[in-house]
Amino acid sequence: MGFFIDDGMTLSADIPPRPGVHPGFKFRYRPALTIRAYEWREADKSTPLKTFEADVKLLKDQLVDWTIPLDLSIDTLKRLPMADIQTMCFMVTRYMGTEQAESEKNLSSVSA
């Protein structure tokens, strides 16, 4: 453990079930380095569509795998509910260190 985010670190997280939408899923991701989080925050978000495109690109760059039985692609990410995209972006860009221990417990339960 050091002062910096390990650029190779992988964490896991859960998106809870959304009744009538999906049963929930797990995903593994690389926390965005600070510079990447700022690039995402400063991306052109002058319209909702540009915000959506920036969010999807961030997730495509940072996600490692997930339990959704579809390829982890831009097209698949675009089909997720907006609330899930926003939640995942929040998780990817706001690494606090405390979630690493919890993530290590859950890592073995995620399969690609």
KOLSE-361784 format. One line per field, with one value per residue: residue number from 1; residue in one letter; x, y, z of N, C-alpha, C, O in turn. Coordinates in nm, 3 decimals. Layout:
KOLSE-361784
i <- [NUM	...]
aa <- [A	...]
n.xx <- [X	...]
n.yy <- [Y	...]
n.zz <- [Z	...]
ca.xx <- [X	...]
ca.yy <- [Y	...]
ca.zz <- [Z	...]
c.xx <- [X	...]
c.yy <- [Y	...]
c.zz <- [Z	...]
o.xx <- [X	...]
o.yy <- [Y	...]
o.zz <- [Z	...]
END
This chain:
KOLSE-361784
i <- [1	2	3	4	5	6	7	8	9	10	11	12	13	14	15	16	17	18	19	20	21	22	23	24	25	26	27	28	29	30	31	32	33	34	35	36	37	38	39	40	41	42	43	44	45	46	47	48	49	50	51	52	53	54	55	56	57	58	59	60	61	62	63	64	65	66	67	68	69	70	71	72	73	74	75	76	77	78	79	80	81	82	83	84	85	86	87	88	89	90	91	92	93	94	95	96	97	98	99	100	101	102	103	104	105	106	107	108	109	110	111	112]
aa <- [M	G	F	F	I	D	D	G	M	T	L	S	A	D	I	P	P	R	P	G	V	H	P	G	F	K	F	R	Y	R	P	A	L	T	I	R	A	Y	E	W	R	E	A	D	K	S	T	P	L	K	T	F	E	A	D	V	K	L	L	K	D	Q	L	V	D	W	T	I	P	L	D	L	S	I	D	T	L	K	R	L	P	M	A	D	I	Q	T	M	C	F	M	V	T	R	Y	M	G	T	E	Q	A	E	S	E	K	N	L	S	S	V	S	A]
n.xx <- [0.085	0.056	0.102	-0.026	-0.260	-0.245	-0.160	-0.224	-0.420	-0.717	-1.055	-1.367	-1.723	-2.076	-2.382	-2.697	-3.000	-3.260	-3.582	-3.789	-3.620	-3.342	-3.149	-2.943	-2.583	-2.231	-1.916	-1.577	-1.320	-1.072	-0.962	-0.997	-0.713	-0.612	-0.564	-0.704	-0.966	-1.008	-0.986	-1.215	-1.412	-1.376	-1.441	-1.616	-1.931	-2.155	-2.403	-2.670	-2.626	-2.351	-2.247	-2.333	-2.186	-1.922	-1.933	-1.977	-1.744	-1.550	-1.620	-1.579	-1.303	-1.215	-1.344	-1.298	-1.413	-1.736	-2.040	-2.249	-2.399	-2.292	-2.074	-1.831	-1.866	-1.873	-2.123	-2.283	-2.256	-2.392	-2.650	-2.720	-2.912	-2.948	-2.910	-2.746	-2.514	-2.431	-2.387	-2.178	-1.978	-1.936	-1.829	-1.592	-1.442	-1.401	-1.219	-1.143	-0.979	-1.066	-1.242	-1.091	-1.023	-1.276	-1.336	-1.141	-1.236	-1.458	-1.363	-1.314	-1.565	-1.651	-1.693	-1.573]
n.yy <- [-0.118	0.219	0.570	0.623	0.542	0.218	0.153	-0.085	-0.196	-0.378	-0.361	-0.477	-0.452	-0.416	-0.389	-0.329	-0.534	-0.433	-0.429	-0.555	-0.462	-0.554	-0.830	-0.747	-0.715	-0.797	-0.632	-0.584	-0.345	-0.101	0.143	0.482	0.670	0.977	1.182	1.080	1.079	1.354	1.427	1.303	1.442	1.696	1.664	1.736	1.812	1.936	1.874	1.641	1.404	1.416	1.397	1.139	0.991	1.044	0.923	0.651	0.596	0.629	0.413	0.196	0.211	0.162	-0.062	-0.407	-0.667	-0.832	-0.972	-0.983	-1.156	-1.078	-0.931	-0.699	-0.417	-0.106	-0.079	-0.254	-0.136	0.103	0.020	-0.013	0.084	0.433	0.510	0.305	0.339	0.592	0.536	0.349	0.507	0.688	0.516	0.427	0.662	0.765	0.655	0.563	0.412	0.270	0.086	-0.118	-0.341	-0.460	-0.516	-0.705	-0.926	-0.987	-1.035	-1.296	-1.389	-1.285	-1.353	-1.371]
n.zz <- [0.000	-0.086	-0.144	-0.381	-0.646	-0.759	-1.078	-1.201	-1.049	-0.974	-0.902	-0.761	-0.802	-0.734	-0.912	-0.811	-0.828	-1.051	-1.034	-1.286	-1.478	-1.476	-1.334	-1.172	-1.148	-1.145	-1.164	-1.270	-1.238	-1.330	-1.120	-1.211	-1.283	-1.132	-1.324	-1.543	-1.444	-1.418	-1.688	-1.788	-1.642	-1.750	-2.012	-2.319	-2.241	-2.330	-2.422	-2.348	-2.497	-2.558	-2.301	-2.234	-2.425	-2.337	-2.085	-2.151	-2.295	-2.093	-1.924	-2.098	-2.126	-1.862	-1.743	-1.671	-1.676	-1.663	-1.522	-1.693	-1.957	-2.212	-2.460	-2.343	-2.467	-2.652	-2.777	-2.620	-2.367	-2.416	-2.407	-2.145	-1.853	-1.782	-1.512	-1.414	-1.568	-1.477	-1.204	-1.221	-1.340	-1.133	-0.939	-1.065	-1.092	-0.839	-0.647	-0.322	-0.167	0.061	-0.039	-0.140	0.027	0.068	-0.196	-0.261	-0.126	-0.278	-0.532	-0.632	-0.693	-0.931	-1.267	-1.598]
ca.xx <- [0.000	0.134	0.028	-0.082	-0.339	-0.166	-0.217	-0.271	-0.518	-0.850	-1.153	-1.496	-1.839	-2.207	-2.496	-2.808	-3.112	-3.363	-3.701	-3.848	-3.518	-3.236	-3.130	-2.820	-2.462	-2.103	-1.816	-1.443	-1.274	-0.948	-0.996	-0.937	-0.611	-0.663	-0.563	-0.814	-1.091	-1.022	-1.015	-1.357	-1.492	-1.360	-1.483	-1.728	-2.059	-2.245	-2.537	-2.685	-2.566	-2.206	-2.223	-2.351	-2.072	-1.805	-1.952	-1.959	-1.602	-1.480	-1.646	-1.512	-1.160	-1.181	-1.399	-1.218	-1.510	-1.862	-2.117	-2.353	-2.358	-2.269	-1.942	-1.812	-1.839	-1.941	-2.265	-2.351	-2.262	-2.495	-2.783	-2.745	-2.991	-2.869	-2.874	-2.633	-2.397	-2.389	-2.335	-2.049	-1.883	-1.904	-1.739	-1.464	-1.366	-1.391	-1.149	-1.109	-0.889	-1.134	-1.314	-1.001	-1.037	-1.406	-1.326	-1.061	-1.323	-1.555	-1.299	-1.324	-1.702	-1.678	-1.638	-1.587]
ca.yy <- [0.000	0.341	0.696	0.638	0.433	0.123	0.159	-0.217	-0.244	-0.411	-0.371	-0.529	-0.381	-0.471	-0.306	-0.405	-0.566	-0.331	-0.508	-0.524	-0.414	-0.655	-0.898	-0.702	-0.775	-0.761	-0.593	-0.552	-0.224	-0.037	0.280	0.583	0.755	1.113	1.257	1.029	1.127	1.495	1.432	1.268	1.553	1.812	1.630	1.816	1.760	2.047	1.819	1.509	1.300	1.422	1.344	0.994	0.937	1.050	0.821	0.518	0.580	0.607	0.276	0.102	0.217	0.122	-0.191	-0.524	-0.769	-0.826	-1.097	-0.976	-1.254	-1.012	-0.870	-0.566	-0.333	0.024	-0.101	-0.312	-0.032	0.200	-0.038	-0.015	0.196	0.552	0.509	0.213	0.405	0.698	0.472	0.289	0.618	0.738	0.419	0.422	0.786	0.813	0.558	0.617	0.322	0.184	-0.021	-0.223	-0.461	-0.521	-0.567	-0.826	-1.035	-1.017	-1.057	-1.434	-1.421	-1.229	-1.432	-1.302]
ca.zz <- [0.000	-0.094	-0.155	-0.514	-0.703	-0.838	-1.212	-1.240	-0.951	-1.021	-0.795	-0.805	-0.749	-0.769	-0.947	-0.754	-0.918	-1.079	-1.069	-1.415	-1.573	-1.480	-1.205	-1.108	-1.203	-1.085	-1.263	-1.223	-1.305	-1.286	-1.080	-1.298	-1.224	-1.112	-1.451	-1.627	-1.386	-1.457	-1.833	-1.804	-1.589	-1.837	-2.149	-2.371	-2.195	-2.359	-2.448	-2.284	-2.579	-2.541	-2.167	-2.247	-2.500	-2.249	-1.981	-2.210	-2.327	-1.966	-1.879	-2.189	-2.095	-1.725	-1.701	-1.706	-1.714	-1.589	-1.524	-1.797	-2.059	-2.341	-2.468	-2.285	-2.583	-2.654	-2.811	-2.505	-2.263	-2.454	-2.380	-2.001	-1.801	-1.749	-1.370	-1.397	-1.627	-1.385	-1.083	-1.254	-1.358	-0.999	-0.874	-1.137	-1.079	-0.702	-0.564	-0.191	-0.097	0.157	-0.105	-0.186	0.110	0.035	-0.332	-0.263	-0.082	-0.382	-0.662	-0.680	-0.733	-1.062	-1.377	-1.728]
c.xx <- [0.088	0.044	-0.051	-0.169	-0.245	-0.232	-0.268	-0.378	-0.653	-0.941	-1.281	-1.609	-1.966	-2.302	-2.617	-2.917	-3.205	-3.486	-3.764	-3.748	-3.407	-3.215	-3.008	-2.700	-2.341	-2.011	-1.683	-1.393	-1.139	-0.987	-0.924	-0.828	-0.665	-0.668	-0.677	-0.949	-1.113	-1.050	-1.162	-1.445	-1.489	-1.401	-1.601	-1.859	-2.166	-2.387	-2.548	-2.619	-2.414	-2.167	-2.230	-2.231	-1.945	-1.813	-1.923	-1.811	-1.521	-1.498	-1.576	-1.362	-1.126	-1.235	-1.313	-1.308	-1.635	-1.936	-2.234	-2.310	-2.350	-2.128	-1.942	-1.769	-1.911	-2.090	-2.342	-2.363	-2.373	-2.636	-2.816	-2.836	-2.900	-2.823	-2.754	-2.505	-2.344	-2.328	-2.196	-1.943	-1.840	-1.805	-1.599	-1.379	-1.344	-1.332	-1.105	-1.012	-0.960	-1.207	-1.223	-1.017	-1.167	-1.400	-1.248	-1.140	-1.413	-1.492	-1.321	-1.465	-1.739	-1.614	-1.665	-1.684]
c.yy <- [0.123	0.463	0.707	0.519	0.347	0.114	0.023	-0.274	-0.271	-0.428	-0.430	-0.452	-0.450	-0.361	-0.386	-0.435	-0.446	-0.408	-0.460	-0.478	-0.517	-0.713	-0.851	-0.771	-0.726	-0.718	-0.567	-0.434	-0.181	0.105	0.380	0.659	0.898	1.191	1.212	1.076	1.274	1.509	1.403	1.384	1.674	1.784	1.717	1.749	1.867	2.002	1.687	1.397	1.299	1.370	1.192	0.931	0.937	0.943	0.681	0.494	0.555	0.462	0.175	0.096	0.153	-0.015	-0.305	-0.637	-0.751	-0.956	-1.092	-1.071	-1.195	-0.954	-0.734	-0.474	-0.200	0.004	-0.159	-0.209	0.068	0.149	-0.044	0.101	0.312	0.552	0.417	0.275	0.511	0.641	0.415	0.397	0.674	0.645	0.423	0.546	0.832	0.709	0.623	0.528	0.227	0.070	-0.135	-0.351	-0.533	-0.584	-0.697	-0.947	-1.081	-1.057	-1.197	-1.469	-1.365	-1.317	-1.360	-1.376]
c.zz <- [0.000	-0.103	-0.284	-0.552	-0.785	-0.974	-1.260	-1.148	-1.017	-0.900	-0.850	-0.738	-0.798	-0.812	-0.900	-0.856	-0.933	-1.125	-1.200	-1.520	-1.588	-1.340	-1.126	-1.170	-1.126	-1.198	-1.194	-1.305	-1.250	-1.245	-1.171	-1.222	-1.219	-1.243	-1.542	-1.576	-1.423	-1.606	-1.858	-1.757	-1.681	-1.982	-2.190	-2.331	-2.217	-2.393	-2.374	-2.364	-2.564	-2.402	-2.170	-2.317	-2.414	-2.140	-2.035	-2.244	-2.199	-1.921	-1.968	-2.158	-1.961	-1.683	-1.753	-1.753	-1.630	-1.601	-1.620	-1.909	-2.201	-2.340	-2.403	-2.398	-2.568	-2.680	-2.693	-2.393	-2.291	-2.426	-2.231	-1.961	-1.760	-1.603	-1.345	-1.453	-1.532	-1.258	-1.109	-1.275	-1.223	-0.931	-0.935	-1.109	-0.936	-0.608	-0.433	-0.114	-0.004	0.089	-0.149	-0.104	0.080	-0.103	-0.337	-0.216	-0.196	-0.515	-0.716	-0.727	-0.870	-1.169	-1.508	-1.818]
o.xx <- [0.185	-0.075	-0.137	-0.154	-0.172	-0.347	-0.349	-0.421	-0.697	-0.907	-1.302	-1.590	-1.964	-2.301	-2.637	-2.925	-3.225	-3.495	-3.788	-3.783	-3.379	-3.258	-2.975	-2.713	-2.347	-2.025	-1.678	-1.420	-1.098	-1.039	-0.806	-0.850	-0.755	-0.767	-0.740	-1.037	-1.225	-1.130	-1.226	-1.542	-1.587	-1.396	-1.676	-1.893	-2.256	-2.479	-2.446	-2.562	-2.353	-2.063	-2.143	-2.180	-1.869	-1.712	-1.853	-1.760	-1.433	-1.401	-1.521	-1.302	-1.018	-1.176	-1.262	-1.284	-1.640	-1.900	-2.311	-2.194	-2.397	-2.070	-2.042	-1.649	-1.999	-2.174	-2.456	-2.468	-2.441	-2.730	-2.929	-2.837	-2.789	-2.710	-2.669	-2.399	-2.223	-2.227	-2.105	-1.829	-1.723	-1.707	-1.499	-1.256	-1.273	-1.388	-1.037	-0.966	-0.918	-1.232	-1.273	-1.022	-1.168	-1.454	-1.284	-1.115	-1.440	-1.561	-1.345	-1.482	-1.848	-1.496	-1.768	-1.709]
o.yy <- [0.131	0.457	0.795	0.410	0.398	0.072	0.018	-0.387	-0.196	-0.501	-0.434	-0.394	-0.530	-0.252	-0.499	-0.368	-0.368	-0.448	-0.341	-0.456	-0.563	-0.654	-0.910	-0.874	-0.628	-0.761	-0.533	-0.423	-0.218	0.179	0.364	0.705	0.933	1.260	1.294	1.109	1.314	1.594	1.470	1.420	1.748	1.875	1.766	1.643	1.887	2.083	1.626	1.304	1.192	1.306	1.124	0.828	0.841	0.880	0.603	0.384	0.469	0.396	0.077	-0.011	0.096	-0.078	-0.300	-0.697	-0.669	-1.042	-1.188	-1.066	-1.257	-0.930	-0.662	-0.454	-0.185	0.064	-0.119	-0.198	0.114	0.228	-0.077	0.205	0.291	0.589	0.449	0.263	0.518	0.692	0.432	0.380	0.703	0.692	0.422	0.536	0.930	0.679	0.725	0.565	0.111	-0.033	-0.240	-0.460	-0.656	-0.693	-0.789	-1.058	-1.200	-1.110	-1.214	-1.570	-1.393	-1.351	-1.295	-1.333]
o.zz <- [0.076	-0.072	-0.295	-0.498	-0.870	-0.986	-1.352	-1.167	-1.103	-0.806	-0.972	-0.631	-0.891	-0.754	-0.944	-0.959	-0.840	-1.241	-1.220	-1.636	-1.699	-1.241	-1.024	-1.236	-1.052	-1.312	-1.075	-1.425	-1.140	-1.328	-1.202	-1.110	-1.295	-1.269	-1.609	-1.655	-1.455	-1.645	-1.939	-1.824	-1.690	-2.065	-2.105	-2.383	-2.134	-2.393	-2.341	-2.306	-2.558	-2.387	-2.115	-2.272	-2.417	-2.107	-1.970	-2.224	-2.197	-1.884	-1.919	-2.163	-1.947	-1.596	-1.865	-1.858	-1.539	-1.682	-1.629	-1.951	-2.297	-2.234	-2.407	-2.422	-2.484	-2.613	-2.669	-2.331	-2.199	-2.423	-2.195	-2.027	-1.710	-1.574	-1.262	-1.392	-1.508	-1.209	-1.027	-1.231	-1.202	-0.871	-0.863	-1.104	-0.913	-0.502	-0.434	-0.006	0.008	0.152	-0.191	-0.161	0.068	-0.124	-0.409	-0.261	-0.210	-0.602	-0.835	-0.796	-0.920	-1.161	-1.524	-1.930]
END
